[in-house]
Amino acid sequence: MTLVRRVARPMLAAIFVVQGLEQLRHPSALSGKVAPLAAQLAPLGVPDDPELLVRANGATMVGGGALLATGRMPRTAAWALAGALVPTTYVGHAFWAESDPATKRMQRISFLKNLGLLGGLLLAAVDTEGRPGLAYRAGMAGHAAKRTARRTRREAKLAAHAARREAKLAATQAHDALT
């Protein structure tokens, strides 16, 4: 792991660990904001208990943040954190619903800050640390299979040609032996 990754991942993960712990300790502080969203998601099978949703989001943030910070499964952790950040941003920083200009400004700043965090998480989610990604490896496996098939066809063709030549030589020798 490079020095940049070793330093940047914990820096990116810190806000998620701290805020996730806060959500786990005090879910009632956010449950009022989450209640309307919970009611909207209930028909989709999502539990309609706002405190449970806040705790689940907090647990995702703590777990994903810890994994990202330590460099264990960083791509999976970044995807999980991105998934947790979207509803947090939508519910917690709905600047479009504010009427007070100062509150609207602060919520917009927080919303844009979270968009920046989301961008960082998306970069972390696709970072292969210099190793080839799955799409590249799959493409290379396909190329290797094609090369193997071409080589096998060529060798089979050469073997058939050599067998015909040997058969012709054996027939010639047998004919010469009879005459």
C-alpha atoms as an extended CHARMM CRD file, in Angstrom:
* protein
*
       179  EXT
         1         1  MET       CA              0.0000000000        0.0000000000        0.0000000000  PROA      1               0.0000000000
         2         2  THR       CA              1.3980000000        3.3880000000       -0.9210000000  PROA      2               0.0000000000
         3         3  LEU       CA              1.9060000000        6.1570000000        1.6060000000  PROA      3               0.0000000000
         4         4  VAL       CA             -0.9250000000        8.1970000000        0.0860000000  PROA      4               0.0000000000
         5         5  ARG       CA             -3.4060000000        5.3360000000        0.4900000000  PROA      5               0.0000000000
         6         6  ARG       CA             -2.1270000000        4.5880000000        3.9970000000  PROA      6               0.0000000000
         7         7  VAL       CA             -2.8110000000        8.1920000000        5.0350000000  PROA      7               0.0000000000
         8         8  ALA       CA             -5.8360000000        9.0730000000        2.8780000000  PROA      8               0.0000000000
         9         9  ARG       CA             -8.0290000000        6.1170000000        3.7660000000  PROA      9               0.0000000000
        10        10  PRO       CA             -8.0780000000        6.7870000000        7.5250000000  PROA      10              0.0000000000
        11        11  MET       CA             -8.6210000000       10.4890000000        6.8310000000  PROA      11              0.0000000000
        12        12  LEU       CA            -11.6340000000        9.7040000000        4.6510000000  PROA      12              0.0000000000
        13        13  ALA       CA            -12.9400000000        7.1090000000        7.1000000000  PROA      13              0.0000000000
        14        14  ALA       CA            -12.6640000000        9.2560000000       10.2470000000  PROA      14              0.0000000000
        15        15  ILE       CA            -15.9030000000       11.1970000000        9.7290000000  PROA      15              0.0000000000
        16        16  PHE       CA            -17.8320000000        7.9760000000        9.1820000000  PROA      16              0.0000000000
        17        17  VAL       CA            -16.5100000000        6.2890000000       12.3210000000  PROA      17              0.0000000000
        18        18  VAL       CA            -17.1880000000        9.3540000000       14.5030000000  PROA      18              0.0000000000
        19        19  GLN       CA            -20.6560000000       10.0650000000       13.0880000000  PROA      19              0.0000000000
        20        20  GLY       CA            -21.5420000000        6.3660000000       13.0570000000  PROA      20              0.0000000000
        21        21  LEU       CA            -20.6980000000        6.0590000000       16.7480000000  PROA      21              0.0000000000
        22        22  GLU       CA            -22.8230000000        9.1410000000       17.4250000000  PROA      22              0.0000000000
        23        23  GLN       CA            -25.7580000000        7.5660000000       15.5890000000  PROA      23              0.0000000000
        24        24  LEU       CA            -25.3540000000        4.3330000000       17.5360000000  PROA      24              0.0000000000
        25        25  ARG       CA            -25.2230000000        6.1390000000       20.8870000000  PROA      25              0.0000000000
        26        26  HSD       CA            -27.9920000000        8.6710000000       20.2880000000  PROA      26              0.0000000000
        27        27  PRO       CA            -30.3590000000        7.4400000000       17.5570000000  PROA      27              0.0000000000
        28        28  SER       CA            -33.2690000000        9.4730000000       18.9120000000  PROA      28              0.0000000000
        29        29  ALA       CA            -31.5030000000       12.7050000000       17.9110000000  PROA      29              0.0000000000
        30        30  LEU       CA            -31.9720000000       11.8220000000       14.2310000000  PROA      30              0.0000000000
        31        31  SER       CA            -35.0440000000        9.6170000000       14.3210000000  PROA      31              0.0000000000
        32        32  GLY       CA            -37.3560000000       12.6250000000       13.8770000000  PROA      32              0.0000000000
        33        33  LYS       CA            -35.6920000000       13.4870000000       10.5630000000  PROA      33              0.0000000000
        34        34  VAL       CA            -35.6810000000        9.8510000000        9.4490000000  PROA      34              0.0000000000
        35        35  ALA       CA            -39.3460000000        9.1220000000       10.2950000000  PROA      35              0.0000000000
        36        36  PRO       CA            -40.8040000000       10.5100000000        7.0140000000  PROA      36              0.0000000000
        37        37  LEU       CA            -38.3110000000        8.5340000000        4.9240000000  PROA      37              0.0000000000
        38        38  ALA       CA            -38.9720000000        5.3880000000        6.9820000000  PROA      38              0.0000000000
        39        39  ALA       CA            -42.6910000000        5.7500000000        6.3150000000  PROA      39              0.0000000000
        40        40  GLN       CA            -42.0360000000        6.1120000000        2.5690000000  PROA      40              0.0000000000
        41        41  LEU       CA            -39.7860000000        3.0340000000        2.4810000000  PROA      41              0.0000000000
        42        42  ALA       CA            -42.0670000000        0.7990000000        4.5780000000  PROA      42              0.0000000000
        43        43  PRO       CA            -44.0170000000       -0.5130000000        1.5280000000  PROA      43              0.0000000000
        44        44  LEU       CA            -40.6850000000       -1.7210000000        0.1000000000  PROA      44              0.0000000000
        45        45  GLY       CA            -40.1170000000       -3.9860000000        3.1030000000  PROA      45              0.0000000000
        46        46  VAL       CA            -37.7880000000       -1.6110000000        4.9590000000  PROA      46              0.0000000000
        47        47  PRO       CA            -38.5420000000       -1.5120000000        8.7090000000  PROA      47              0.0000000000
        48        48  ASP       CA            -40.5020000000        1.5950000000        9.6210000000  PROA      48              0.0000000000
        49        49  ASP       CA            -38.7120000000        2.0640000000       12.9650000000  PROA      49              0.0000000000
        50        50  PRO       CA            -36.6690000000        5.2800000000       12.5400000000  PROA      50              0.0000000000
        51        51  GLU       CA            -34.3300000000        4.5140000000       15.4650000000  PROA      51              0.0000000000
        52        52  LEU       CA            -33.5280000000        1.1070000000       13.9980000000  PROA      52              0.0000000000
        53        53  LEU       CA            -32.7120000000        2.6970000000       10.6380000000  PROA      53              0.0000000000
        54        54  VAL       CA            -30.4760000000        5.2910000000       12.3270000000  PROA      54              0.0000000000
        55        55  ARG       CA            -28.6480000000        2.5510000000       14.2560000000  PROA      55              0.0000000000
        56        56  ALA       CA            -28.2550000000        0.4120000000       11.1110000000  PROA      56              0.0000000000
        57        57  ASN       CA            -26.8320000000        3.4040000000        9.2450000000  PROA      57              0.0000000000
        58        58  GLY       CA            -24.4900000000        4.1080000000       12.1680000000  PROA      58              0.0000000000
        59        59  ALA       CA            -23.3190000000        0.4970000000       12.2960000000  PROA      59              0.0000000000
        60        60  THR       CA            -22.6480000000        0.5700000000        8.5500000000  PROA      60              0.0000000000
        61        61  MET       CA            -20.6440000000        3.7640000000        8.9640000000  PROA      61              0.0000000000
        62        62  VAL       CA            -18.5880000000        2.4320000000       11.8750000000  PROA      62              0.0000000000
        63        63  GLY       CA            -17.9140000000       -0.9350000000       10.2310000000  PROA      63              0.0000000000
        64        64  GLY       CA            -17.2160000000        0.4790000000        6.7870000000  PROA      64              0.0000000000
        65        65  GLY       CA            -15.0990000000        3.2710000000        8.2120000000  PROA      65              0.0000000000
        66        66  ALA       CA            -13.0190000000        0.8460000000       10.2580000000  PROA      66              0.0000000000
        67        67  LEU       CA            -12.4880000000       -1.4230000000        7.2670000000  PROA      67              0.0000000000
        68        68  LEU       CA            -11.5660000000        1.4830000000        5.0070000000  PROA      68              0.0000000000
        69        69  ALA       CA             -9.2190000000        3.0100000000        7.5830000000  PROA      69              0.0000000000
        70        70  THR       CA             -7.3480000000       -0.2500000000        8.1220000000  PROA      70              0.0000000000
        71        71  GLY       CA             -7.1870000000       -1.0860000000        4.4090000000  PROA      71              0.0000000000
        72        72  ARG       CA             -9.1420000000       -4.3210000000        4.7970000000  PROA      72              0.0000000000
        73        73  MET       CA            -11.6220000000       -4.7980000000        1.9660000000  PROA      73              0.0000000000
        74        74  PRO       CA            -11.3360000000       -1.0900000000        1.1210000000  PROA      74              0.0000000000
        75        75  ARG       CA            -13.3610000000       -1.2600000000       -2.0910000000  PROA      75              0.0000000000
        76        76  THR       CA            -16.2800000000       -3.0590000000       -0.4420000000  PROA      76              0.0000000000
        77        77  ALA       CA            -16.1000000000       -0.7130000000        2.5410000000  PROA      77              0.0000000000
        78        78  ALA       CA            -16.1390000000        2.3310000000        0.2530000000  PROA      78              0.0000000000
        79        79  TRP       CA            -19.2510000000        1.0230000000       -1.5550000000  PROA      79              0.0000000000
        80        80  ALA       CA            -20.9830000000        0.3910000000        1.7750000000  PROA      80              0.0000000000
        81        81  LEU       CA            -20.1100000000        3.8710000000        3.0240000000  PROA      81              0.0000000000
        82        82  ALA       CA            -21.3200000000        5.4250000000       -0.2150000000  PROA      82              0.0000000000
        83        83  GLY       CA            -24.5870000000        3.5630000000        0.1880000000  PROA      83              0.0000000000
        84        84  ALA       CA            -24.9360000000        4.8470000000        3.7520000000  PROA      84              0.0000000000
        85        85  LEU       CA            -24.0000000000        8.3900000000        2.7960000000  PROA      85              0.0000000000
        86        86  VAL       CA            -26.7360000000        8.8610000000        0.1910000000  PROA      86              0.0000000000
        87        87  PRO       CA            -29.7360000000        8.6120000000        2.5630000000  PROA      87              0.0000000000
        88        88  THR       CA            -27.8140000000       10.4890000000        5.2560000000  PROA      88              0.0000000000
        89        89  THR       CA            -27.2530000000       13.3730000000        2.8730000000  PROA      89              0.0000000000
        90        90  TYR       CA            -30.8040000000       13.3450000000        1.5410000000  PROA      90              0.0000000000
        91        91  VAL       CA            -32.4170000000       13.2980000000        4.9820000000  PROA      91              0.0000000000
        92        92  GLY       CA            -29.9040000000       15.3460000000        6.9320000000  PROA      92              0.0000000000
        93        93  HSD       CA            -29.1060000000       18.1540000000        4.5210000000  PROA      93              0.0000000000
        94        94  ALA       CA            -32.2780000000       18.8850000000        2.5430000000  PROA      94              0.0000000000
        95        95  PHE       CA            -31.3760000000       22.5210000000        1.8480000000  PROA      95              0.0000000000
        96        96  TRP       CA            -34.1290000000       22.7910000000       -0.7600000000  PROA      96              0.0000000000
        97        97  ALA       CA            -36.7520000000       22.4410000000        1.9860000000  PROA      97              0.0000000000
        98        98  GLU       CA            -35.3560000000       25.2530000000        4.1460000000  PROA      98              0.0000000000
        99        99  SER       CA            -36.9030000000       28.7170000000        4.1790000000  PROA      99              0.0000000000
       100       100  ASP       CA            -34.3970000000       30.5650000000        6.3720000000  PROA      100             0.0000000000
       101       101  PRO       CA            -31.5200000000       31.8320000000        4.1190000000  PROA      101             0.0000000000
       102       102  ALA       CA            -28.8090000000       31.2060000000        6.7330000000  PROA      102             0.0000000000
       103       103  THR       CA            -30.0160000000       27.6650000000        7.4640000000  PROA      103             0.0000000000
       104       104  LYS       CA            -30.4230000000       26.9980000000        3.7600000000  PROA      104             0.0000000000
       105       105  ARG       CA            -26.8410000000       28.1470000000        3.1380000000  PROA      105             0.0000000000
       106       106  MET       CA            -25.4290000000       25.9310000000        5.9270000000  PROA      106             0.0000000000
       107       107  GLN       CA            -27.4280000000       22.9150000000        4.7400000000  PROA      107             0.0000000000
       108       108  ARG       CA            -26.2540000000       23.4680000000        1.1550000000  PROA      108             0.0000000000
       109       109  ILE       CA            -22.6360000000       23.6140000000        2.3300000000  PROA      109             0.0000000000
       110       110  SER       CA            -23.1060000000       20.3650000000        4.2750000000  PROA      110             0.0000000000
       111       111  PHE       CA            -24.8400000000       18.7830000000        1.2800000000  PROA      111             0.0000000000
       112       112  LEU       CA            -21.9490000000       19.7310000000       -1.0130000000  PROA      112             0.0000000000
       113       113  LYS       CA            -19.4210000000       18.5130000000        1.5860000000  PROA      113             0.0000000000
       114       114  ASN       CA            -21.1740000000       15.1470000000        1.5670000000  PROA      114             0.0000000000
       115       115  LEU       CA            -21.1130000000       15.1150000000       -2.2380000000  PROA      115             0.0000000000
       116       116  GLY       CA            -17.3450000000       15.6170000000       -2.0150000000  PROA      116             0.0000000000
       117       117  LEU       CA            -17.1040000000       12.7260000000        0.4440000000  PROA      117             0.0000000000
       118       118  LEU       CA            -19.2020000000       10.6210000000       -1.9180000000  PROA      118             0.0000000000
       119       119  GLY       CA            -16.7830000000       11.4290000000       -4.7300000000  PROA      119             0.0000000000
       120       120  GLY       CA            -13.8490000000       10.3430000000       -2.5720000000  PROA      120             0.0000000000
       121       121  LEU       CA            -15.6470000000        7.1300000000       -1.6690000000  PROA      121             0.0000000000
       122       122  LEU       CA            -16.3680000000        6.3830000000       -5.3210000000  PROA      122             0.0000000000
       123       123  LEU       CA            -12.6860000000        6.8600000000       -6.1360000000  PROA      123             0.0000000000
       124       124  ALA       CA            -11.7580000000        4.5600000000       -3.2500000000  PROA      124             0.0000000000
       125       125  ALA       CA            -14.3240000000        2.0190000000       -4.4530000000  PROA      125             0.0000000000
       126       126  VAL       CA            -12.7120000000        1.7140000000       -7.8890000000  PROA      126             0.0000000000
       127       127  ASP       CA             -9.0850000000        1.9600000000       -6.7040000000  PROA      127             0.0000000000
       128       128  THR       CA             -7.3600000000       -1.3170000000       -7.5400000000  PROA      128             0.0000000000
       129       129  GLU       CA             -4.0640000000       -0.1940000000       -5.9600000000  PROA      129             0.0000000000
       130       130  GLY       CA             -2.2700000000       -0.5020000000       -9.2800000000  PROA      130             0.0000000000
       131       131  ARG       CA             -3.3220000000       -4.0960000000       -9.7830000000  PROA      131             0.0000000000
       132       132  PRO       CA             -5.4520000000       -5.0030000000      -12.7630000000  PROA      132             0.0000000000
       133       133  GLY       CA             -9.1680000000       -4.8660000000      -12.1330000000  PROA      133             0.0000000000
       134       134  LEU       CA            -11.6530000000       -7.6530000000      -12.6880000000  PROA      134             0.0000000000
       135       135  ALA       CA            -12.7020000000       -6.3890000000      -16.1390000000  PROA      135             0.0000000000
       136       136  TYR       CA             -9.0780000000       -6.3150000000      -17.3110000000  PROA      136             0.0000000000
       137       137  ARG       CA             -8.4080000000       -9.7940000000      -15.9340000000  PROA      137             0.0000000000
       138       138  ALA       CA            -11.5200000000      -11.1760000000      -17.6010000000  PROA      138             0.0000000000
       139       139  GLY       CA            -10.4780000000       -9.6140000000      -20.9050000000  PROA      139             0.0000000000
       140       140  MET       CA             -6.9980000000      -11.0710000000      -20.6150000000  PROA      140             0.0000000000
       141       141  ALA       CA             -8.4400000000      -14.5090000000      -19.8350000000  PROA      141             0.0000000000
       142       142  GLY       CA            -10.5660000000      -14.2420000000      -22.9810000000  PROA      142             0.0000000000
       143       143  HSD       CA             -7.5020000000      -13.3060000000      -25.0450000000  PROA      143             0.0000000000
       144       144  ALA       CA             -5.5510000000      -16.2330000000      -23.5610000000  PROA      144             0.0000000000
       145       145  ALA       CA             -8.3820000000      -18.6230000000      -24.4220000000  PROA      145             0.0000000000
       146       146  LYS       CA             -8.4350000000      -17.3390000000      -28.0090000000  PROA      146             0.0000000000
       147       147  ARG       CA             -4.6450000000      -17.7410000000      -28.3050000000  PROA      147             0.0000000000
       148       148  THR       CA             -4.8810000000      -21.2940000000      -26.9360000000  PROA      148             0.0000000000
       149       149  ALA       CA             -7.6490000000      -22.1690000000      -29.3880000000  PROA      149             0.0000000000
       150       150  ARG       CA             -5.6390000000      -20.7710000000      -32.3430000000  PROA      150             0.0000000000
       151       151  ARG       CA             -2.5190000000      -22.6480000000      -31.2310000000  PROA      151             0.0000000000
       152       152  THR       CA             -4.4960000000      -25.8900000000      -30.8230000000  PROA      152             0.0000000000
       153       153  ARG       CA             -6.0380000000      -25.5370000000      -34.3100000000  PROA      153             0.0000000000
       154       154  ARG       CA             -2.6240000000      -24.8110000000      -35.8300000000  PROA      154             0.0000000000
       155       155  GLU       CA             -1.0010000000      -27.8050000000      -34.0880000000  PROA      155             0.0000000000
       156       156  ALA       CA             -3.8840000000      -30.0890000000      -35.1150000000  PROA      156             0.0000000000
       157       157  LYS       CA             -3.5160000000      -28.9170000000      -38.7290000000  PROA      157             0.0000000000
       158       158  LEU       CA              0.2580000000      -29.5490000000      -38.6400000000  PROA      158             0.0000000000
       159       159  ALA       CA             -0.2690000000      -32.9740000000      -37.0570000000  PROA      159             0.0000000000
       160       160  ALA       CA             -2.8230000000      -33.9150000000      -39.7400000000  PROA      160             0.0000000000
       161       161  HSD       CA             -0.4380000000      -32.7230000000      -42.4700000000  PROA      161             0.0000000000
       162       162  ALA       CA              2.4360000000      -34.7310000000      -40.9430000000  PROA      162             0.0000000000
       163       163  ALA       CA              0.2050000000      -37.8240000000      -40.6470000000  PROA      163             0.0000000000
       164       164  ARG       CA             -0.7920000000      -37.5360000000      -44.3320000000  PROA      164             0.0000000000
       165       165  ARG       CA              2.8570000000      -37.1790000000      -45.3160000000  PROA      165             0.0000000000
       166       166  GLU       CA              3.8170000000      -40.2340000000      -43.1980000000  PROA      166             0.0000000000
       167       167  ALA       CA              0.9370000000      -42.2540000000      -44.6700000000  PROA      167             0.0000000000
       168       168  LYS       CA              1.9720000000      -41.2720000000      -48.1830000000  PROA      168             0.0000000000
       169       169  LEU       CA              5.5910000000      -42.1790000000      -47.4510000000  PROA      169             0.0000000000
       170       170  ALA       CA              4.5310000000      -45.5470000000      -45.9680000000  PROA      170             0.0000000000
       171       171  ALA       CA              2.3420000000      -46.2320000000      -49.0100000000  PROA      171             0.0000000000
       172       172  THR       CA              5.2180000000      -45.3750000000      -51.3410000000  PROA      172             0.0000000000
       173       173  GLN       CA              7.5870000000      -47.6320000000      -49.4180000000  PROA      173             0.0000000000
       174       174  ALA       CA              5.0560000000      -50.4780000000      -49.4190000000  PROA      174             0.0000000000
       175       175  HSD       CA              4.5300000000      -50.0420000000      -53.1740000000  PROA      175             0.0000000000
       176       176  ASP       CA              8.2840000000      -50.0190000000      -53.8030000000  PROA      176             0.0000000000
       177       177  ALA       CA              8.6840000000      -53.1360000000      -51.6430000000  PROA      177             0.0000000000
       178       178  LEU       CA              6.1170000000      -54.9880000000      -53.7540000000  PROA      178             0.0000000000
       179       179  THR       CA              7.7380000000      -54.0620000000      -57.0140000000  PROA      179             0.0000000000
